Protein backbone atom coordinates (compact mmCIF):
# COMPACT_ATOMS: atom_id res chain seq x y z
CA UNK A 1 0.00 0.00 0.00
CA UNK A 2 1.38 3.36 -1.04
CA UNK A 3 0.66 6.11 1.47
CA UNK A 4 -0.96 9.44 0.72
CA UNK A 5 2.28 11.19 1.63
CA UNK A 6 4.21 9.14 -0.91
CA UNK A 7 1.65 9.91 -3.59
CA UNK A 8 1.79 13.61 -2.71
CA UNK A 9 5.57 13.67 -2.98
CA UNK A 10 5.39 12.46 -6.58
CA UNK A 11 2.68 15.04 -7.23
CA UNK A 12 4.97 17.78 -5.97
CA UNK A 13 7.79 16.38 -8.05
CA UNK A 14 5.47 16.44 -11.07
CA UNK A 15 4.75 20.13 -10.55
CA UNK A 16 8.49 20.79 -10.31
CA UNK A 17 9.24 18.87 -13.51
CA UNK A 18 6.55 20.65 -15.49
CA UNK A 19 7.58 24.06 -14.17
CA UNK A 20 11.26 23.37 -14.84
CA UNK A 21 10.66 22.58 -18.49
CA UNK A 22 8.01 25.16 -19.34
CA UNK A 23 9.42 27.66 -21.81
CA UNK A 24 9.60 31.30 -20.78
CA UNK A 25 7.04 32.03 -23.49
CA UNK A 26 4.52 29.62 -21.96
CA UNK A 27 4.84 26.49 -24.11
CA UNK A 28 5.20 23.06 -22.54
CA UNK A 29 7.43 20.61 -24.42
CA UNK A 30 5.87 17.17 -24.71
CA UNK A 31 9.18 15.72 -23.50
CA UNK A 32 12.44 17.63 -23.04
CA UNK A 33 14.61 14.59 -23.76
CA UNK A 34 12.86 12.72 -26.59
CA UNK A 35 14.09 14.08 -29.96
CA UNK A 36 10.76 14.43 -31.76
CA UNK A 37 8.81 15.51 -28.65
CA UNK A 38 10.79 18.70 -27.96
CA UNK A 39 7.82 20.60 -29.31
CA UNK A 40 4.53 21.83 -27.90
CA UNK A 41 1.18 20.25 -28.76
CA UNK A 42 -2.05 22.06 -27.96
CA UNK A 43 -3.54 18.75 -26.76
CA UNK A 44 -0.75 17.72 -24.38
CA UNK A 45 -0.38 21.29 -23.21
CA UNK A 46 -4.08 21.63 -22.45
CA UNK A 47 -4.00 18.75 -19.99
CA UNK A 48 -0.69 19.97 -18.57
CA UNK A 49 -2.14 23.45 -18.04
CA UNK A 50 -5.23 21.94 -16.42
CA UNK A 51 -3.01 20.00 -14.03
CA UNK A 52 -0.95 23.05 -13.11
CA UNK A 53 -4.11 25.07 -12.60
CA UNK A 54 -5.37 22.41 -10.19
CA UNK A 55 -2.03 22.37 -8.35
CA UNK A 56 -2.24 26.10 -7.66
CA UNK A 57 0.35 27.01 -10.30
CA UNK A 58 -2.20 29.13 -12.12
CA UNK A 59 0.43 31.51 -13.49
CA UNK A 60 1.93 28.58 -15.40
CA UNK A 61 -1.46 27.81 -16.95
CA UNK A 62 -1.98 31.49 -17.78
CA UNK A 63 1.28 31.57 -19.69
CA UNK A 64 0.36 28.50 -21.70
CA UNK A 65 -3.01 29.95 -22.68
CA UNK A 66 -1.26 33.14 -23.66
CA UNK A 67 1.13 31.14 -25.82
CA UNK A 68 -1.82 29.40 -27.53
CA UNK A 69 -3.39 32.79 -28.23
CA UNK A 70 -0.18 34.12 -29.77
CA UNK A 71 0.22 31.06 -32.00
CA UNK A 72 -3.34 31.39 -33.29
CA UNK A 73 -3.39 35.17 -33.66
CA UNK A 74 -0.13 35.06 -35.61
CA UNK A 75 -1.97 32.87 -38.13
CA UNK A 76 -5.21 34.84 -38.24
CA UNK A 77 -5.04 35.59 -41.96
CA UNK A 78 -4.26 31.97 -42.78
CA UNK A 79 -7.15 30.71 -40.67
CA UNK A 80 -9.46 33.26 -42.25
CA UNK A 81 -8.55 32.08 -45.73
CA UNK A 82 -9.08 28.44 -44.80
CA UNK A 83 -12.48 29.14 -43.26
CA UNK A 84 -13.57 31.16 -46.27
CA UNK A 85 -12.55 28.39 -48.63
CA UNK A 86 -14.53 25.90 -46.57
CA UNK A 87 -17.60 28.16 -46.74
CA UNK A 88 -17.27 28.27 -50.51
CA UNK A 89 -17.00 24.49 -50.69
CA UNK A 90 -13.43 24.62 -51.98
CA UNK A 91 -11.13 21.70 -51.06
CA UNK A 92 -8.39 22.29 -48.50
CA UNK A 93 -5.36 20.01 -48.55
CA UNK A 94 -4.18 18.37 -45.36
CA UNK A 95 -0.84 20.14 -45.60
CA UNK A 96 -2.55 23.54 -45.73
CA UNK A 97 -4.09 23.22 -42.26
CA UNK A 98 -2.64 24.38 -38.97
CA UNK A 99 0.04 21.97 -37.78
CA UNK A 100 -0.17 19.52 -34.92
CA UNK A 101 2.92 20.74 -33.04
CA UNK A 102 5.00 23.91 -32.80
CA UNK A 103 8.44 24.82 -31.57
CA UNK A 104 8.45 26.31 -28.09
CA UNK A 105 8.78 29.69 -29.78
CA UNK A 106 5.50 29.12 -31.64
CA UNK A 107 7.08 28.44 -35.02
CA UNK A 108 6.10 25.55 -37.26
CA UNK A 109 8.65 22.76 -37.28
CA UNK A 110 10.79 22.39 -40.39
CA UNK A 111 10.47 18.60 -40.55
CA UNK A 112 7.66 16.39 -41.77
CA UNK A 113 5.02 15.38 -39.23
CA UNK A 114 1.51 13.95 -39.17
CA UNK A 115 -0.30 17.25 -39.49
CA UNK A 116 -3.98 18.18 -39.56
CA UNK A 117 -5.13 17.14 -36.14
CA UNK A 118 -8.04 19.06 -34.60
CA UNK A 119 -8.35 17.71 -31.07
CA UNK A 120 -5.87 20.08 -29.46
CA UNK A 121 -7.56 23.13 -30.92
CA UNK A 122 -10.72 22.15 -29.07
CA UNK A 123 -8.98 21.01 -25.90
CA UNK A 124 -7.22 24.29 -25.15
CA UNK A 125 -10.52 26.22 -25.01
CA UNK A 126 -11.98 23.51 -22.74
CA UNK A 127 -8.94 23.82 -20.44
CA UNK A 128 -9.14 27.62 -20.48
CA UNK A 129 -12.79 27.50 -19.42
CA UNK A 130 -12.00 25.05 -16.60
CA UNK A 131 -9.15 27.29 -15.46
CA UNK A 132 -11.32 30.41 -15.37
CA UNK A 133 -14.02 28.62 -13.42
CA UNK A 134 -11.61 27.01 -10.98
CA UNK A 135 -10.03 30.32 -10.03
CA UNK A 136 -13.26 32.31 -10.18
CA UNK A 137 -11.94 34.59 -12.89
CA UNK A 138 -14.26 37.21 -14.29
CA UNK A 139 -14.74 36.82 -18.02
CA UNK A 140 -14.18 40.52 -18.57
CA UNK A 141 -10.70 40.13 -17.07
CA UNK A 142 -9.54 37.87 -19.90
CA UNK A 143 -6.98 39.51 -22.17
CA UNK A 144 -8.30 40.73 -25.54
CA UNK A 145 -5.68 38.60 -27.34
CA UNK A 146 -7.09 35.45 -25.79
CA UNK A 147 -10.65 36.47 -26.66
CA UNK A 148 -9.58 37.02 -30.26
CA UNK A 149 -7.80 33.67 -30.40
CA UNK A 150 -10.80 31.81 -28.95
CA UNK A 151 -13.09 33.27 -31.61
CA UNK A 152 -10.58 32.52 -34.37
CA UNK A 153 -10.13 28.95 -33.20
CA UNK A 154 -13.88 28.42 -32.92
CA UNK A 155 -14.38 29.49 -36.52
CA UNK A 156 -11.68 27.06 -37.62
CA UNK A 157 -13.22 24.17 -35.69
CA UNK A 158 -16.73 24.88 -36.96
CA UNK A 159 -15.46 24.93 -40.54
CA UNK A 160 -13.62 21.60 -40.38
CA UNK A 161 -14.97 19.48 -37.50
CA UNK A 162 -16.51 16.90 -39.82
CA UNK A 163 -13.39 16.42 -41.97
CA UNK A 164 -11.22 13.28 -41.59
CA UNK A 165 -7.99 14.07 -39.76
CA UNK A 166 -5.32 12.38 -37.68
CA UNK A 167 -6.43 10.99 -34.33
CA UNK A 168 -4.88 11.66 -30.90
CA UNK A 169 -2.01 9.33 -31.78
CA UNK A 170 -1.25 10.92 -35.17
CA UNK A 171 -2.55 7.88 -36.98
CA UNK A 172 -5.46 7.08 -39.33
CA UNK A 173 -5.55 10.38 -41.21
CA UNK A 174 -8.55 9.32 -43.30
CA UNK A 175 -10.75 8.53 -40.32
CA UNK A 176 -13.24 10.44 -38.19
CA UNK A 177 -12.60 9.76 -34.52
CA UNK A 178 -15.06 10.14 -31.64
CA UNK A 179 -12.24 11.23 -29.33
CA UNK A 180 -11.39 14.07 -31.70
CA UNK A 181 -15.05 14.99 -32.14
CA UNK A 182 -15.48 15.10 -28.36
CA UNK A 183 -12.44 17.37 -28.00
CA UNK A 184 -13.98 19.78 -30.50
CA UNK A 185 -17.39 19.48 -28.82
CA UNK A 186 -15.83 20.44 -25.49
CA UNK A 187 -14.01 23.40 -27.01
CA UNK A 188 -17.05 24.80 -28.78
CA UNK A 189 -19.21 24.24 -25.70
CA UNK A 190 -16.62 26.15 -23.70
CA UNK A 191 -16.77 29.11 -26.10
CA UNK A 192 -20.45 29.38 -25.25
CA UNK A 193 -19.86 28.81 -21.52
CA UNK A 194 -16.99 31.27 -21.17
CA UNK A 195 -18.96 34.09 -22.79
CA UNK A 196 -15.71 35.11 -24.45
CA UNK A 197 -17.33 35.48 -27.85
CA UNK A 198 -20.22 37.45 -29.21
CA UNK A 199 -23.79 36.24 -28.74
CA UNK A 200 -23.87 35.28 -32.41
CA UNK A 201 -20.65 33.25 -32.15
CA UNK A 202 -21.84 31.55 -28.99
CA UNK A 203 -25.07 30.52 -30.66
CA UNK A 204 -23.25 29.02 -33.65
CA UNK A 205 -20.84 27.19 -31.34
CA UNK A 206 -23.77 25.81 -29.37
CA UNK A 207 -25.51 24.63 -32.52
CA UNK A 208 -22.36 23.02 -33.96
CA UNK A 209 -21.55 21.33 -30.65
CA UNK A 210 -25.04 19.82 -30.69
CA UNK A 211 -24.45 18.45 -34.20
CA UNK A 212 -21.13 16.96 -33.11
CA UNK A 213 -22.70 15.28 -30.12
CA UNK A 214 -25.43 13.85 -32.34
CA UNK A 215 -22.80 12.55 -34.78
CA UNK A 216 -20.94 10.77 -32.00
CA UNK A 217 -24.12 9.11 -30.76
CA UNK A 218 -25.44 8.19 -34.21
CA UNK A 219 -22.28 7.04 -36.00
CA UNK A 220 -19.69 6.49 -33.27
CA UNK A 221 -21.43 3.68 -31.39
CA UNK A 222 -21.45 -0.04 -32.15
CA UNK A 223 -22.79 -2.81 -29.93
CA UNK A 224 -23.60 -0.18 -27.34
CA UNK A 225 -20.08 1.26 -26.97
CA UNK A 226 -18.06 3.97 -28.64
CA UNK A 227 -15.66 2.93 -31.39
CA UNK A 228 -12.11 3.94 -32.18
CA UNK A 229 -13.17 5.63 -35.42
CA UNK A 230 -16.24 5.57 -37.59
CA UNK A 231 -16.31 2.20 -39.33
CA UNK A 232 -13.83 0.56 -36.93
CA UNK A 233 -15.42 -1.52 -34.18
CA UNK A 234 -12.41 -1.55 -31.86
CA UNK A 235 -12.19 0.63 -28.79
CA UNK A 236 -9.40 3.06 -28.08
CA UNK A 237 -8.65 4.06 -24.50
CA UNK A 238 -8.82 7.73 -25.48
CA UNK A 239 -12.58 7.22 -25.93
CA UNK A 240 -12.93 7.67 -22.17
CA UNK A 241 -12.39 11.39 -22.84
CA UNK A 242 -15.71 11.51 -24.69
CA UNK A 243 -17.35 11.23 -21.30
CA UNK A 244 -14.61 12.24 -18.84
CA UNK A 245 -13.78 15.06 -19.11
CA UNK A 246 -15.38 16.28 -22.33
CA UNK A 247 -18.99 15.31 -21.59
CA UNK A 248 -20.05 14.66 -25.17
CA UNK A 249 -21.36 11.40 -23.70
CA UNK A 250 -22.95 11.26 -20.25
CA UNK A 251 -20.35 9.68 -17.92
CA UNK A 252 -23.12 7.95 -15.99
CA UNK A 253 -25.02 6.78 -19.07
CA UNK A 254 -25.11 3.37 -20.76
CA UNK A 255 -22.81 4.25 -23.67
CA UNK A 256 -20.05 5.48 -21.36
CA UNK A 257 -20.49 2.44 -19.13
CA UNK A 258 -20.33 0.00 -22.03
CA UNK A 259 -17.27 1.78 -23.43
CA UNK A 260 -15.53 1.69 -20.08
CA UNK A 261 -16.12 -2.04 -19.66
CA UNK A 262 -14.96 -2.79 -23.20
CA UNK A 263 -11.76 -0.84 -22.54
CA UNK A 264 -11.26 -2.79 -19.31
CA UNK A 265 -11.74 -6.06 -21.16
CA UNK A 266 -9.47 -5.28 -24.09
CA UNK A 267 -6.90 -2.80 -22.84
CA UNK A 268 -6.75 -2.16 -19.12
CA UNK A 269 -5.41 -4.93 -16.89
CA UNK A 270 -3.81 -2.32 -14.57
CA UNK A 271 -2.05 0.19 -16.76
CA UNK A 272 -3.88 0.94 -20.01
CA UNK A 273 -2.92 0.09 -23.61
CA UNK A 274 -4.01 2.42 -26.42
CA UNK A 275 -5.84 -0.05 -28.68
CA UNK A 276 -5.62 -3.62 -29.91
CA UNK A 277 -3.01 -3.95 -32.61
CA UNK A 278 -0.88 -1.04 -31.39
CA UNK A 279 2.78 -1.49 -32.33
CA UNK A 280 4.32 1.83 -31.24
CA UNK A 281 7.16 0.71 -28.94
CA UNK A 282 5.41 -2.66 -29.06
CA UNK A 283 2.05 -1.33 -27.85
CA UNK A 284 2.81 -0.95 -24.15
CA UNK A 285 0.74 0.45 -21.31
CA UNK A 286 0.45 4.23 -21.26
CA UNK A 287 0.78 6.21 -18.05
CA UNK A 288 -1.32 8.99 -19.61
CA UNK A 289 -4.19 6.61 -20.23
CA UNK A 290 -4.06 5.10 -16.75
CA UNK A 291 -4.66 8.63 -15.48
CA UNK A 292 -7.49 9.24 -17.93
CA UNK A 293 -9.29 5.98 -17.15
CA UNK A 294 -8.72 6.56 -13.43
CA UNK A 295 -10.25 10.03 -13.74
CA UNK A 296 -13.38 8.46 -15.22
CA UNK A 297 -13.44 5.82 -12.50
CA UNK A 298 -13.41 8.47 -9.79
CA UNK A 299 -16.04 10.51 -11.66
CA UNK A 300 -18.33 7.48 -11.72
CA UNK A 301 -17.83 6.63 -8.04
CA UNK A 302 -15.17 3.94 -8.38
CA UNK A 303 -12.80 5.70 -5.99
CA UNK A 304 -10.81 2.63 -4.92
CA UNK A 305 -10.25 1.54 -8.51
CA UNK A 306 -9.15 5.03 -9.46
CA UNK A 307 -6.71 5.11 -6.58
CA UNK A 308 -5.28 1.77 -7.73
CA UNK A 309 -4.63 3.41 -11.12
CA UNK A 310 -2.81 6.25 -9.39
CA UNK A 311 -0.67 3.80 -7.44
CA UNK A 312 0.15 1.97 -10.66
CA UNK A 313 1.26 5.27 -12.18
CA UNK A 314 3.38 5.98 -9.11
CA UNK A 315 5.07 2.61 -9.49
CA UNK A 316 6.18 3.47 -13.03
CA UNK A 317 8.25 6.47 -11.90
CA UNK A 318 12.03 6.36 -12.02
CA UNK A 319 14.16 6.86 -8.89
CA UNK A 320 14.37 10.52 -9.93
CA UNK A 321 10.59 10.80 -9.97
CA UNK A 322 10.20 10.87 -13.75
CA UNK A 323 7.15 9.35 -15.43
CA UNK A 324 7.48 7.80 -18.91
CA UNK A 325 5.05 7.90 -21.79
CA UNK A 326 4.51 4.16 -21.62
CA UNK A 327 6.00 1.01 -20.12
CA UNK A 328 6.94 -1.87 -22.38
CA UNK A 329 7.24 -4.82 -19.99
CA UNK A 330 3.85 -6.13 -21.10
CA UNK A 331 3.37 -5.00 -24.69
CA UNK A 332 1.33 -6.39 -27.56
CA UNK A 333 4.21 -6.91 -30.00
CA UNK A 334 7.67 -7.17 -28.38
CA UNK A 335 9.32 -7.44 -31.81
CA UNK A 336 8.49 -3.77 -32.41
CA UNK A 337 10.17 -2.40 -29.29
CA UNK A 338 13.66 -2.44 -30.77
CA UNK A 339 12.42 -1.00 -34.06
CA UNK A 340 11.27 2.20 -32.34
CA UNK A 341 14.26 2.40 -30.01
CA UNK A 342 16.52 2.24 -33.06
CA UNK A 343 14.47 4.98 -34.72
CA UNK A 344 14.01 7.49 -31.88
CA UNK A 345 15.71 6.13 -28.75
CA UNK A 346 14.20 4.84 -25.48
CA UNK A 347 10.63 5.61 -24.45
CA UNK A 348 10.10 9.32 -23.76
CA UNK A 349 10.94 10.01 -20.10
CA UNK A 350 9.77 12.31 -18.66
CA UNK A 351 6.58 12.86 -20.57
CA UNK A 352 4.98 16.00 -19.18
CA UNK A 353 1.49 14.79 -20.13
CA UNK A 354 2.05 11.71 -17.91
CA UNK A 355 2.94 13.97 -14.99
CA UNK A 356 -0.14 16.08 -15.74
CA UNK A 357 -2.47 13.09 -15.67
CA UNK A 358 -0.92 11.97 -12.39
CA UNK A 359 -1.69 15.41 -10.93
CA UNK A 360 -5.23 15.44 -12.29
CA UNK A 361 -6.04 12.01 -10.91
CA UNK A 362 -4.46 12.87 -7.55
CA UNK A 363 -6.66 15.96 -7.44
CA UNK A 364 -9.79 14.01 -8.35
CA UNK A 365 -9.08 11.56 -5.53
CA UNK A 366 -8.51 14.46 -3.14
CA UNK A 367 -4.87 14.04 -2.20
CA UNK A 368 -3.30 16.84 -4.24
CA UNK A 369 -1.79 19.67 -2.23
CA UNK A 370 -2.54 23.03 -3.82
CA UNK A 371 -2.35 26.65 -2.83
CA UNK A 372 -5.98 27.70 -3.15
Order of alpha helices (4+ residues) and beta strands (2+ residues): alpha-beta-alpha-alpha-alpha-beta-alpha-alpha-alpha-alpha-beta-beta-alpha-beta-beta-alpha-alpha-beta-alpha-alpha
